[in-house]
Amino acid sequence: MVLDPNLFNFNTEEADMNLLLRYLKQQHPEVLEQVAQSATPEVRQIITHNVQGLVGLLPTEDFNVQIITDRENMANLLASAMMTGYFLRRMEQRMELDASLDNTSSL
């Protein structure tokens, strides 16, 4: 997964007030890449399915697919995907912890 370094370049007052966006802008591209790479294949699959459901799922080899949106809707889509990813990662960690606790209680 490669992140576009210009992904978080917004020039609006609203973006300047967004603490998360400001924090993301301050991060080095390597840090963002490392976080993106840490997602498991299961999490990536769920996020892919979620985003495809939001924008539509037409096979690109059979259709000339173009999606047009404005900056605000794209930002909402990105925020949704990020929140889904964070939520799924936390649930994945909880699942691993539950499995670990189950293993220790059987001893």
CNS distance restraints for C-alpha pairs under 8 A (distance, minus, plus):
assign (resid   1 and name CA) (resid  33 and name CA) 7.53 0.50 0.50
assign (resid   1 and name CA) (resid  36 and name CA) 6.75 0.50 0.50
assign (resid   1 and name CA) (resid  37 and name CA) 6.61 0.50 0.50
assign (resid   2 and name CA) (resid  33 and name CA) 6.78 0.50 0.50
assign (resid   3 and name CA) (resid   7 and name CA) 7.41 0.50 0.50
assign (resid   3 and name CA) (resid  29 and name CA) 7.82 0.50 0.50
assign (resid   3 and name CA) (resid  32 and name CA) 7.54 0.50 0.50
assign (resid   3 and name CA) (resid  33 and name CA) 6.55 0.50 0.50
assign (resid   5 and name CA) (resid  29 and name CA) 6.57 0.50 0.50
assign (resid   8 and name CA) (resid  21 and name CA) 6.97 0.50 0.50
assign (resid   8 and name CA) (resid  24 and name CA) 7.30 0.50 0.50
assign (resid   8 and name CA) (resid  25 and name CA) 6.27 0.50 0.50
assign (resid   9 and name CA) (resid  25 and name CA) 7.63 0.50 0.50
assign (resid  10 and name CA) (resid  15 and name CA) 6.24 0.50 0.50
assign (resid  11 and name CA) (resid  15 and name CA) 6.97 0.50 0.50
assign (resid  11 and name CA) (resid  16 and name CA) 7.76 0.50 0.50
assign (resid  12 and name CA) (resid  16 and name CA) 6.56 0.50 0.50
assign (resid  13 and name CA) (resid  17 and name CA) 6.44 0.50 0.50
assign (resid  14 and name CA) (resid  18 and name CA) 6.52 0.50 0.50
assign (resid  15 and name CA) (resid  21 and name CA) 6.63 0.50 0.50
assign (resid  15 and name CA) (resid  22 and name CA) 7.54 0.50 0.50
assign (resid  16 and name CA) (resid  21 and name CA) 7.59 0.50 0.50
assign (resid  16 and name CA) (resid  22 and name CA) 6.50 0.50 0.50
assign (resid  17 and name CA) (resid  22 and name CA) 7.79 0.50 0.50
assign (resid  18 and name CA) (resid  22 and name CA) 6.21 0.50 0.50
assign (resid  19 and name CA) (resid  23 and name CA) 6.10 0.50 0.50
assign (resid  20 and name CA) (resid  24 and name CA) 6.13 0.50 0.50
assign (resid  21 and name CA) (resid  25 and name CA) 6.20 0.50 0.50
assign (resid  22 and name CA) (resid  26 and name CA) 6.49 0.50 0.50
assign (resid  23 and name CA) (resid  27 and name CA) 6.71 0.50 0.50
assign (resid  27 and name CA) (resid  31 and name CA) 6.39 0.50 0.50
assign (resid  27 and name CA) (resid  32 and name CA) 6.87 0.50 0.50
assign (resid  28 and name CA) (resid  32 and name CA) 6.72 0.50 0.50
assign (resid  29 and name CA) (resid  33 and name CA) 6.09 0.50 0.50
assign (resid  30 and name CA) (resid  34 and name CA) 6.08 0.50 0.50
assign (resid  31 and name CA) (resid  35 and name CA) 6.29 0.50 0.50
assign (resid  32 and name CA) (resid  36 and name CA) 6.17 0.50 0.50
assign (resid  33 and name CA) (resid  37 and name CA) 6.06 0.50 0.50
assign (resid  34 and name CA) (resid  38 and name CA) 6.24 0.50 0.50
assign (resid  35 and name CA) (resid  39 and name CA) 7.27 0.50 0.50
assign (resid  39 and name CA) (resid  43 and name CA) 6.09 0.50 0.50
assign (resid  39 and name CA) (resid  44 and name CA) 6.45 0.50 0.50
assign (resid  39 and name CA) (resid  85 and name CA) 7.91 0.50 0.50
assign (resid  39 and name CA) (resid  89 and name CA) 7.43 0.50 0.50
assign (resid  40 and name CA) (resid  44 and name CA) 6.32 0.50 0.50
assign (resid  41 and name CA) (resid  45 and name CA) 6.05 0.50 0.50
assign (resid  42 and name CA) (resid  46 and name CA) 6.37 0.50 0.50
assign (resid  43 and name CA) (resid  47 and name CA) 6.20 0.50 0.50
assign (resid  43 and name CA) (resid  85 and name CA) 6.65 0.50 0.50
assign (resid  43 and name CA) (resid  88 and name CA) 6.33 0.50 0.50
assign (resid  43 and name CA) (resid  89 and name CA) 7.05 0.50 0.50
assign (resid  44 and name CA) (resid  48 and name CA) 5.98 0.50 0.50
assign (resid  44 and name CA) (resid  85 and name CA) 7.91 0.50 0.50
assign (resid  45 and name CA) (resid  49 and name CA) 6.14 0.50 0.50
assign (resid  46 and name CA) (resid  50 and name CA) 6.10 0.50 0.50
assign (resid  47 and name CA) (resid  51 and name CA) 6.10 0.50 0.50
assign (resid  47 and name CA) (resid  81 and name CA) 6.32 0.50 0.50
assign (resid  47 and name CA) (resid  84 and name CA) 6.83 0.50 0.50
assign (resid  47 and name CA) (resid  85 and name CA) 6.68 0.50 0.50
assign (resid  48 and name CA) (resid  52 and name CA) 6.02 0.50 0.50
assign (resid  49 and name CA) (resid  53 and name CA) 6.10 0.50 0.50
assign (resid  50 and name CA) (resid  54 and name CA) 6.36 0.50 0.50
assign (resid  50 and name CA) (resid  81 and name CA) 7.73 0.50 0.50
assign (resid  51 and name CA) (resid  55 and name CA) 6.25 0.50 0.50
assign (resid  51 and name CA) (resid  77 and name CA) 7.66 0.50 0.50
assign (resid  51 and name CA) (resid  81 and name CA) 6.99 0.50 0.50
assign (resid  52 and name CA) (resid  56 and name CA) 5.33 0.50 0.50
assign (resid  52 and name CA) (resid  57 and name CA) 5.42 0.50 0.50
assign (resid  53 and name CA) (resid  57 and name CA) 6.52 0.50 0.50
assign (resid  55 and name CA) (resid  67 and name CA) 7.52 0.50 0.50
assign (resid  58 and name CA) (resid  62 and name CA) 7.88 0.50 0.50
assign (resid  58 and name CA) (resid  63 and name CA) 6.83 0.50 0.50
assign (resid  58 and name CA) (resid  65 and name CA) 7.14 0.50 0.50
assign (resid  59 and name CA) (resid  63 and name CA) 6.22 0.50 0.50
assign (resid  60 and name CA) (resid  64 and name CA) 6.22 0.50 0.50
assign (resid  60 and name CA) (resid  65 and name CA) 6.08 0.50 0.50
assign (resid  69 and name CA) (resid  73 and name CA) 6.34 0.50 0.50
assign (resid  69 and name CA) (resid  74 and name CA) 6.59 0.50 0.50
assign (resid  70 and name CA) (resid  74 and name CA) 6.29 0.50 0.50
assign (resid  71 and name CA) (resid  75 and name CA) 6.03 0.50 0.50
assign (resid  72 and name CA) (resid  76 and name CA) 6.21 0.50 0.50
assign (resid  73 and name CA) (resid  77 and name CA) 6.20 0.50 0.50
assign (resid  74 and name CA) (resid  78 and name CA) 6.17 0.50 0.50
assign (resid  75 and name CA) (resid  79 and name CA) 6.06 0.50 0.50
assign (resid  76 and name CA) (resid  80 and name CA) 6.04 0.50 0.50
assign (resid  77 and name CA) (resid  81 and name CA) 6.21 0.50 0.50
assign (resid  78 and name CA) (resid  82 and name CA) 6.12 0.50 0.50
assign (resid  79 and name CA) (resid  83 and name CA) 6.07 0.50 0.50
assign (resid  80 and name CA) (resid  84 and name CA) 6.03 0.50 0.50
assign (resid  81 and name CA) (resid  85 and name CA) 6.09 0.50 0.50
assign (resid  82 and name CA) (resid  86 and name CA) 6.22 0.50 0.50
assign (resid  83 and name CA) (resid  87 and name CA) 6.00 0.50 0.50
assign (resid  84 and name CA) (resid  88 and name CA) 5.98 0.50 0.50
assign (resid  85 and name CA) (resid  89 and name CA) 6.06 0.50 0.50
assign (resid  86 and name CA) (resid  90 and name CA) 6.23 0.50 0.50
assign (resid  87 and name CA) (resid  91 and name CA) 6.24 0.50 0.50
assign (resid  88 and name CA) (resid  92 and name CA) 5.99 0.50 0.50
assign (resid  89 and name CA) (resid  93 and name CA) 6.19 0.50 0.50
assign (resid  90 and name CA) (resid  94 and name CA) 6.20 0.50 0.50
assign (resid  91 and name CA) (resid  95 and name CA) 6.08 0.50 0.50
assign (resid  92 and name CA) (resid  96 and name CA) 6.28 0.50 0.50
assign (resid  93 and name CA) (resid  97 and name CA) 6.15 0.50 0.50
assign (resid  94 and name CA) (resid  98 and name CA) 6.06 0.50 0.50
assign (resid  95 and name CA) (resid  99 and name CA) 6.18 0.50 0.50
assign (resid  96 and name CA) (resid 100 and name CA) 6.10 0.50 0.50
assign (resid  97 and name CA) (resid 101 and name CA) 6.08 0.50 0.50
assign (resid  98 and name CA) (resid 102 and name CA) 6.09 0.50 0.50
assign (resid  99 and name CA) (resid 103 and name CA) 6.25 0.50 0.50
assign (resid 100 and name CA) (resid 104 and name CA) 6.36 0.50 0.50
assign (resid 101 and name CA) (resid 105 and name CA) 6.09 0.50 0.50
assign (resid 102 and name CA) (resid 106 and name CA) 6.40 0.50 0.50
assign (resid 103 and name CA) (resid 107 and name CA) 6.94 0.50 0.50
